[in-house]
Amino acid sequence: MSQSDNFLSGFLLGSILGGAVGGVLGVVVASRLSSNEADEKNNFKPLDDKGRKRRLAAPTEESIEMARRGLEDKIAQLNDAIDDVRQQLSNVDGNGPSDPDNAIASDIN
């Protein structure tokens, strides 16, 4: 019985001391965090629109045409890649080389 009494008293003493140490540590950490946040708020200086925002120039005909050509090139590359994958998949499925458009149309129906 004395061993269980020692265990119970040690458990209670450890719980009380652990709670006290944890509480003090929590208060110290919380106060440091709140003081850091207060320092950041006090040092915040809003920038004007010129320093903070990047102004976009109006698009010119040349820049629009270059962007259009670039997009057309990318679309052509994607279409080629899609056709290659479609052909590889039709060979894997055992359909053999066939018209990929007909294979898709038959899959849809």
BELUR-V104015 format. One record per residue. N is the residue number from 1. PHI is phi in whole degrees, -180 to 180 (999 if undefined). D_FIRST is the distance of its C-alpha to the first C-alpha in whole Angstrom. Layout:
n:N phi:PHI d_first:D_FIRST
n:N phi:PHI d_first:D_FIRST
This chain:
n:1 phi:999 d_first:0
n:2 phi:-68 d_first:4
n:3 phi:-68 d_first:5
n:4 phi:-70 d_first:5
n:5 phi:-67 d_first:6
n:6 phi:-65 d_first:9
n:7 phi:-63 d_first:10
n:8 phi:-65 d_first:11
n:9 phi:-68 d_first:12
n:10 phi:-66 d_first:14
n:11 phi:-64 d_first:15
n:12 phi:-65 d_first:17
n:13 phi:-63 d_first:18
n:14 phi:-65 d_first:20
n:15 phi:-64 d_first:21
n:16 phi:-67 d_first:23
n:17 phi:-66 d_first:24
n:18 phi:-64 d_first:25
n:19 phi:-65 d_first:27
n:20 phi:-67 d_first:29
n:21 phi:-65 d_first:30
n:22 phi:-63 d_first:31
n:23 phi:-65 d_first:33
n:24 phi:-63 d_first:35
n:25 phi:-63 d_first:36
n:26 phi:-63 d_first:37
n:27 phi:-65 d_first:39
n:28 phi:-64 d_first:41
n:29 phi:-65 d_first:42
n:30 phi:-63 d_first:43
n:31 phi:-68 d_first:45
n:32 phi:-68 d_first:47
n:33 phi:-65 d_first:47
n:34 phi:-69 d_first:49
n:35 phi:-71 d_first:51
n:36 phi:-66 d_first:52
n:37 phi:-66 d_first:53
n:38 phi:-66 d_first:55
n:39 phi:-65 d_first:57
n:40 phi:-65 d_first:58
n:41 phi:-68 d_first:59
n:42 phi:-73 d_first:61
n:43 phi:-88 d_first:63
n:44 phi:-74 d_first:64
n:45 phi:-124 d_first:68
n:46 phi:-64 d_first:69
n:47 phi:-89 d_first:72
n:48 phi:-78 d_first:76
n:49 phi:-63 d_first:77
n:50 phi:-67 d_first:79
n:51 phi:-80 d_first:76
n:52 phi:-98 d_first:73
n:53 phi:-112 d_first:75
n:54 phi:-94 d_first:78
n:55 phi:-82 d_first:81
n:56 phi:-95 d_first:82
n:57 phi:-78 d_first:86
n:58 phi:-66 d_first:88
n:59 phi:-69 d_first:89
n:60 phi:-99 d_first:92
n:61 phi:-60 d_first:94
n:62 phi:-65 d_first:93
n:63 phi:-68 d_first:90
n:64 phi:-67 d_first:89
n:65 phi:-65 d_first:92
n:66 phi:-65 d_first:90
n:67 phi:-65 d_first:86
n:68 phi:-63 d_first:88
n:69 phi:-64 d_first:89
n:70 phi:-62 d_first:86
n:71 phi:-66 d_first:84
n:72 phi:-63 d_first:87
n:73 phi:-63 d_first:86
n:74 phi:-64 d_first:83
n:75 phi:-64 d_first:83
n:76 phi:-63 d_first:86
n:77 phi:-63 d_first:83
n:78 phi:-64 d_first:80
n:79 phi:-63 d_first:83
n:80 phi:-62 d_first:84
n:81 phi:-65 d_first:80
n:82 phi:-65 d_first:80
n:83 phi:-64 d_first:83
n:84 phi:-62 d_first:81
n:85 phi:-65 d_first:78
n:86 phi:-61 d_first:80
n:87 phi:-66 d_first:82
n:88 phi:-63 d_first:79
n:89 phi:-68 d_first:77
n:90 phi:-68 d_first:80
n:91 phi:-71 d_first:81
n:92 phi:-70 d_first:77
n:93 phi:-71 d_first:77
n:94 phi:91 d_first:80
n:95 phi:-73 d_first:83
n:96 phi:74 d_first:85
n:97 phi:-69 d_first:87
n:98 phi:-144 d_first:88
n:99 phi:-75 d_first:89
n:100 phi:-62 d_first:85
n:101 phi:-69 d_first:87
n:102 phi:-70 d_first:88
n:103 phi:-65 d_first:84
n:104 phi:-69 d_first:82
n:105 phi:-63 d_first:85
n:106 phi:-70 d_first:84
n:107 phi:-68 d_first:80
n:108 phi:-73 d_first:81
n:109 phi:-75 d_first:83
